[in-house]
Amino acid sequence: MSIREAAVAGMFYPGNPALLQLHLDELFDALEPEPDLHPQALVVPHAGYIYSGATAARAYIQVQPDDYEQILLLGPSHKMPLSGMALPTSEAFSTPLGDYPLLSKLINELVEKCLASFNDTAHLTEHSLEVQIPFLQKIKAHIPLVPVVVGRERPEKVSALIDYVCSRGKTLILVSSDLSHFHSYTEAQLLDQNTSQRIINLATDIKPEEACGCNALNGLLFWLKEQGKRIELIDQCNSGDTAGDKMRVVGYGAYGVYQ
């Protein structure tokens, strides 16, 4: 079986399985389960767990795995310029907690339908998708995954891919994105509050300086507008609230779309 090996274990999250499990347990133990929520889509941050892990956990604790047959995970490319959307040829993503299965049949369909292309290089060192996998393992999702690195692409094209995947089974849509980068604490709060309001208003022209996962995010918001759905804020903070100083912070937000 072809496996995409973990690239940022020991950097963005603990590389030791026991320490990773302990860290995830601590993040979730601080929260109350929310069994009455049934998210169809979540926007989650992708920084190091000490920075954005608590915000991500507030989204993932809402997920009840039995609600879904498959997961669509979309996130930005940080290491290489990319046009269009990239899929892996691998059959699983590896983390210190084990291998997570990919939905190869649906991945092949997306390529056949010209909705995305195979590009393993785009996935090789990309952290925006990888850091989500241990959260799925923590909640014992065991639901096959379609991971998509989204480069420069029109919102309607991303929306078309989302729509196709959702037509193939009960889908949890995950969009991986942080908010603003490297502003002062006060400036970042103002910028991120404005971006959050634009997300809630289903704007489809979010800029990279507002959210690094803007291309995937705009596609989700376009799809939500087409479907007549709305999105809600779950949590918002920045690195100055968690494990960083307040001079140059990164913003984080979690958002939910409900059945």
N, C-alpha and C positions, 0 to 999 in steps of 0.2 A: 504494500500500500504506500502511495506517495504521500508524504507528510510535510507540511510547511512547519519548520522548526521555530520555536519561540526565539524572537530576536531581541526583546527588551526585558526579559526576565532578569532580575537583579539590578535593573535600572528604574523602570517605572513601577515595578512591584517586586516583592521578594522572590528570589530565585529558588529558595529552599521550600519544598512543598509544605512542610510543617509550619514554617513561619508565614507562608502565604495563606494557608488555611486559617491560622490564628488571626492574622490581620483582617481577613474577610469576616470571620466570626465576630470580631470586635466591632466592625462597622455595622453589621446587621443586628447584633445584640443591643446596640444603642437605640434601635428603632422598634416601633410597634408594627406588627403585621397589619396589612390592609386587605383582608380577604374579600371585601365587597367591591373592590376596584378590578376592572377587567380591561387593561390597556390594549388598544389595537396598535398603538405606536408610542415609542418613547424617544426623546432626544436626551442623550447622556454625554457627559464630558469625558475626556480621554487623557488627562494629565496623570502624573504620578499619583499613586493612591493616597499618599500623605497629603496631597493638595486637593484633589477632587474626588477621592474615593467615597467620602461621606455623602456628597451630592449624588453620585451615581447610585449608591446603595439605596437612597430614598426613592429612586425610580425602580430599581430592580426588585425591591421588596414587594412591589405591587403585582409582580408577575406570578401567575399560577400556571405552571407548565402544561397542565392538562387542557388548557384553553386552546392550545396551538398544535399544528402539525409541522410547521416549518418557521424558520426565522430568516428575515432579510436584514442584513447588517450593511449599512452604507457609511463610509467615512472618507475623509480627504487624503490626498497624497502630500506628505511632508518632505520627502527626500528627492523626488524626481518630478520634473514637469510632465503633465499628463493631460492628454485630450481624450474625451470620451470616458468610458467606464471599463474598469479592468477586473477580470475574474481569474481565479487561480485554476491550475490544472490539478492541484493536489486534492486528495480525498479526505484530509483531516488537517486541523490546526493543532499544534502541540503546545501545551503549557506545562509548568511543573506539576499540575494536578492531573495530567493525562492528556490523551488525544480527544479532540472534539470533532465529530463527524460533519462532513460537508454533504450537501445535497447535489451530488454530481449530475444526476439525471436532469434536474432543473437548470443547473449551471450550463449544461450542454444545450438545452433548449434556448436559453437566452442568447447564446452565441449563434445558434442556427437561425434565430429570429432577428439577428443583427441588432439586438438591443444592447449588447456589450461584447467585449473581445477578451480572449485569453491574454493575460500579461502577467506572468509570474514575477517579473522584476519589480513591478509596482507593489507587489505584496511582500517581497522578500524581507524588507526591514521596516515596513510601515507599522507604526505603533497604534494608530487610531482605531484599528480593528482588533488587534491582538489584545489590548488591555481590557476589552469587553468580555473576552472568553472566560477568564476566571470567575467573573460575576455570574455567568450562565452556569458554570460548573458548581458554584456555591449554591445556587437555587435548584440544583439538580434538574436542569432543563432537559438534557439528553434529546434535544429536538434538532434535527439536521439543519444546517446553516448554509445560507447563500451569502458569502462575503464579497462586497463590491467596493473597490477603491474608485471614488468619483473624482475625475479631473474636471477640466473646463468642459462644461456641458450645459445645454439649455434646460431650464426647469421642466419644460414639457417632455423632454426626452427621459429625464430621470423619473418623472411621473409615469410615463408609459411603461418603464421597467417595473416600477412599484405595482402598477395596475396589473401587469401580466403575472407577476409572482403571486399577488393576492388572489388571482383567478384560479390558481393551481392548488389552493388549500388554505386552511385557516392559518393566518400569518401574523407573527409579531414583527413589526417593523421597528428597527433600531437605527437611529441616525446619531453618529458620533461626531460631536462638535464642541469645542470650547468657544468662549466669547472673545472679548477684546484682549489684546496683548500689550504688556509693557508700558502701561500708563500709571500715573500715581493712583493711590487707593481711591481718593475722592473722585478723580476724573473717571476712573474705570467704573465706579458705581453709577455715575450719571450716564455714561455711554451704554453700559449693560442694561440699565433700566429702560433706556430708549429702545435698545435692540429687543429686549424681552417684549415690550409692548408691540413692536413691529411683528414679532413672531406670532403673538396672540392675535394680531389683526390679519394674519395670513399674508403678509407682504412676501413677494417672491423675488425681491431684488436686494436681499441681504448681501452686504459686501464682505470681502475677506477680512478687512480690518474690524468688522463687527463680529464675525463668527468664522473661525478658520474652516469649518465644515460647511460653508455657505452653499456650495453647489448641490450637495446632497440635501441640505436643509431647504433650500428654495424648491427643489423637486418635491420634497414631502409636502411643503406648504401649498404648492400648485395642486398636488393631488388632493389634499384636504379640501381646498376650495372647490375643485371639480366634484368632490363627493358630498359637499355640503356639511362637512364636519368642522369641529373646532378643536383648538389645542389650549391646554391650561398649563400654567406655571406650577411646578412641583417644588423647586428649590433654586436659590440663586446665591452665589457668594463669589469670593475671589481668593487668590492665594494669600492675600494679606489677612484673611480671616482664618486661615488654616495653618500652613507651615512656612509661610514666606514673610518677607518684610513688606512694608507698605510703600516702598519707593517705586518699584516696577512690578506690577501685579498682572496676573492672568485671570480673566473672568470665567466663571463656570455657571452653567444653568442646566436644569433638568425640566423637561416638559412632557406632558402626557396627553394622549388622545384616547378616548374611552368608547367602549362599545355602546 
